[in-house]
């Protein structure tokens, strides 16, 4: 049976305009066992302010 609250809510921020455009979940149980505990999530997403696709980075602070 799966544990409750195994996911952590994170925000994705555009590095160019510093706008938080997306909110997603990250599974903290599986990531800690694979040795990627210190790495931050980076996804290519569309930024509404910049009007182009940029590499959004993970932040723990939600706006």
Secondary structure, 3 states (H helix, E strand, C coil): CCCCCCEEEEEEEECCCCCEEEEEEEEHHHHHHCCCCCCCCEEEEEECCCCEEEEEEEECCCC
